[in-house]
C-alpha cells in the first residue's frame, strides 16, 4: 500500500507522456453541432500536417455527440467511418448516448432524456412531434417513431462506443472516474455521469492523467490529474480539441 502511494506521488510530480511518435487529438462534447465538428476536423488535419514524423495518430471523441444542438443525425453520420485519413478513431460513450439508447431499448420512459436535449435529437431524425409528451402512450409512440427513423448503422455505432481508452499515461473517459478506485474496478455509471466527487479530487487516478468532458467550462482546464475539454460547444460555439505528443499538450478550438 505504501509502495503504491509512493508510485502515485512520483507520477503526480512528473508530466504525463505518450509513447514517442504517437499523437493524440481528443475532441470534447459535440452535442449536435455538425458545423463545429467540420471546423475542428479541418483544424486537426491542418495541425497534423505540421508533424510529418508522427508514426501513429489517434482521433478520440469523448462522447455526447447528440442532443441540444440541431444536427445530431449529421454528427453521428460523420462518425460512422474514420473522419480523417491516416487517423485511428476511438469513440467513447457519453451519458447522452446512454440515455438515448435506454429510451430506444425501453429501459427508460425517456422523459428525462427529452428534458436535457433529446427533443432536438428527435427533430434531427425527423420524428414527428404532436405536442409536448405528457403521458406514457405518447412516449411509447415516440419510441416507435424513433426506432423507425434512426438508421441501424447509427444505433450500432452508439452501441459499440467504449467506456474509456488508455494510452501512455493518459485515460480518456466521458465524465470521469471514482477517485481511489482502480481503473479495472470503475463502473459505467461513474464514467458516464460523475461530477463533484471526481472534480473535487486532487489526484483521482494517481498513475494517470484523466482527460474528460461532461462538465462545461468556459476554457479547457489543465488541472493536476485531469484535463477537462467540454467547453459547451452547443451554446458557446467553442468545440475544443486536446493535442498530445510525448510530454507536450496544447489545445485547438473552433473559437480561436
N, C-alpha and C positions, 0 to 999 in steps of 0.2 A: 504493500500500500504506500509506504514512504517512498520507495523507488519510483512508483508510478507518478506520485506527486512531483518528485524532482524532475522527471522527464517532462511533465506538463509545464512546470515552471521554466525549464530550459527552452521549450518551444515558444512560450509566450514572450521570451526576451529576444527572439530572432524573428526575422520576417519570413512569412510563408513563401514557398517556392514551388515552381513547376519544374519538371524534368527539362534538361537542356534541349532546345529545338522545338519544344511544344508551345503552341499558342492557343489560348482560350479566349473566346468572345462570349460573354454571358449577358443575355438580354432580359430586362425586367418585365414587369406585368404589362401586357399589351392592351388587354380589355377592349377588343373590338376596334382598335384604331389601326385599320389596314393602311391608311396613309402614312402613319408614323412607322409602321413595320417596313414599308417600302423604303422610306427615308433612311432608317437606321441600317438596313441591309446594304444600301448604296454606300453609306459611310464606312461600314465594316469592310466592304470589298475594296474601297479606295485605301483604307488604312493598311490592309493586309498586303497590298501591292508594294508597300514600302519595306516589306520584310521578306525578300525572296529566299532567304536561307531557312525559313521555317520548314521543319521536317514533318510536322503534323499540326493540323488546325482543327479545332472543335468549336462548333457553334452551339451554345447551351441556352435553351429557353426555360425560364424559371416558373412557367405556369401562369394561369389566369389569362388565357388567350381570348376568352369570351366575356360577354356581359358588359353593361354600362355604355360602352361605345357603340356606334351604329353598324359596324361591319364585321360582326363575329364570324359569319359564314365565310367571308373572304379571307379572314385571318387563318382560320382552320384550313381552308383550301390551300393557302400558300405554304402551310407547314406540312402538307402531306408528303412531299418529297424533300430532298435536301435543297434548301432555298439558295445556297451559294455553292458553286462548283469548287471542288478542292477542300471542302469542309465536311468533316463528320458532324452529324446533327444529333443532339440529345434533347429530348422533350420531357420536361418534368410535369407532373400533375399539380394543378393548383386547386384550392378549395372551391373555386367557381366551377371548374370542370367536374369535381367530385359531386357538387350539388346538382349540376345538370344531369349527370349520369344517374344519380339517386332518384331524381324525378322521372327520368326516362324509364328506369327499371321498376318503378313503383315502390321504391324503398322510402320515399317521402311524398307528401302531398304536394310539394313544390311551392307552397305559398311563401316560405322564407326565401327560396331561391328567386322567385319573381320580385320580391321586395328589395333585393340587393343587386338587381341588374338583369334578371332573367327576362323581363319583358322586352328589353332591347334585343336579346338573342332570339326570342320568338319572332319578332318582326324581321330580323335579318334573314331568317329561314323561310319567311313568307307564311307563317302560321296565322290564320285569320283570327282576329280578336273581336269578340262581340260583347263589348263592355268589360268592366272590371271583374276578374274572377272572384266570386263571392261564396261559392259552395262547392261541395265535393263533386257534384255532377259536372259542373263547368270545368273543374280541374281535370277530371277524368277525360273529358272531351279534348282539352288542350293537350293532354299527354298523347292521346291517339293521333292528333293532328301533327304534333311534333315528331312522333315516330315516323309518320308517313313523309314528312318534309325533309328530315335530316338524312343525307346520303349515308349509306352503310360505311363507306370509307371514312367518313368523319367520326362516327362513333367508334369505329375500330381504332382509329388513331388515338382518340382520347383514352380509350381503354388500355392502350399499350404504353401510355406515359409512365415514366419511372417516378418513384418517390424521391430518390436522391441520386447524385452522381459524385464520384470521388476521383480526383486525380491530384498527384503531388500532395501538397499539404493543404489542399482545399476540399471542402464538402459543399456541394451545391444542392439546395433544397428550397421549396417554395416559401414556407413560413418560418422555419427554424427548427430547433431541437430542444428536447428536455435537458436542461443543464445537469451534469453529473451522471447521465445515463449513457453507457457505451453505445456507439453507433449501431451495432448489430441488435441492440435491445430497444431502440427507439420505436415508437408506434406511429401508425399512419395519421391518426388524428392530430397529434402534436406537429408532425411535419407539414400538415396542411393548414392548421388553424392557430397554432400557438402564438401568443403575443408577449404579454408583460413578463412572464416568468423567464422567457428567453431573452427578451430585450434588456431586462434589468440585470442580467448576469454579466459579470466582467469577463468570464472566460468559459463559455458554455461547453465547448469540447476542447480541452487543453491541447490535444495533438493536432488540431486542425483550425483553420480559419473558415468560418461558415459564411457562404455567400447566399443571400436570400432576398426575397421581395416581400409581398403581402401587406406590409405596414408602410403607408405612404409617408415619404419625407420630401421636403422641398428640394433638397440636393442629395446626391448619393452620400451615404455615411460610411466612412472608413474608420471603424472602431476596433478596439482591441478584441480580437477573437471573432469578429463578424463584420460583414460588409453588406449594407442594405442598398439595393438599386431599384426599389419601387418608387419612382418619382411622380406617381399619379398621372400617367400619360393620358388617360381618357379625359381628364379635366384640364391638365396643365399644358398639354402638347409636348411635354418633355419625356420622351422614351429614352432610357439610359442603358448603356452597354458598358460592362466592366471588361477591360482588356488586360490579360495576364501573359507575361513572358518571364520565365525564371523568377527572379525576385521583384521584377518591375510590375506595377499595376497603375492603371490610369482609367479615365472614363471618356466615353464618347456619348454625346447627347444630341437628339434632334433639335434642341433649342440652342445649340452652340452656333 
